[in-house]
Amino acid sequence: MSKSQHRRSVVKAITWRITGTLDTFLIAWIITGSPTIGAAIGGIEAFTKTFLYYFHERIWEKSKFGLHDTDK
């Protein structure tokens, strides 16, 4: 079994954020009819969700939920 490298995780996170932002941009463009507004919403979303994800991860890092003690 191969071990995932940090670089792979970073690239996956970046490509997922790009995919999510493009999705938001397209949905906003379709709903508003304006690519400018779609781009503005997509840009704001990319910025805010990056920070939300970071804090979400930090909270989960402190949680013991779903972890098993392997020392027993």
N, C-alpha and C positions, 0 to 999 in steps of 0.2 A: 504494500500500500504506500502511495506517495504522500508526502506531507505538503500541505498548501503553504506557499510562501506569502509573506506580508505584501510583497509587490503585487501578487495576484489578487489579494483582497482589496488593495487600494484601487487597482484597475477595475475590478468588478464594481466597487462602490461608485467610482466616477462614471462608468458606462451606465450604471443603473440610474444615477442622478440625471444624466443627459437624457436617457429614455423617458424618465418621469417628467422632466421639464418640457421636452418636446410634446409629450402627451397633453400637458396642461396648456401649453401654447396653442396647440391645435384646437382643443376644446374651447378655450377662450375666444379664439379667432372665429370659430363656427358660431358660437353663441352671440358674440358682439358684432360680427361681420367686419371687424377691424383687425388687420394684422399688427398694427401698432399697439393697440390695447392688449392683444394676445401676447405680444412680446413683453410688454410691461408686466403683465400678470405672471408670465412664465419666469421672467427675471426675478421678480420679488419672491416667487415661490421657491426658486432654486436657492436663494439666499436664506430665507427663513427656514426652509426644511433642512438645510445643512446644519444649522444651529440646533433645531429641534431634535434632529437625529443624534447629534453629539450628546445633548443632555439626556435623551432617552437611553442611550448606551451607558452613560455614567450611572444613572439610576439603576439599571439592570445589573451593572457590575457590582453594586452594593447588595443586591438581592440574593437570597439563598434559594429562592423558588426554583424547583426542578433540579437542584444539584444533589448529588449523592456523595456521602462521605466514603471514600475508598480505603480509609485507614482501618476500618472495622474488620 
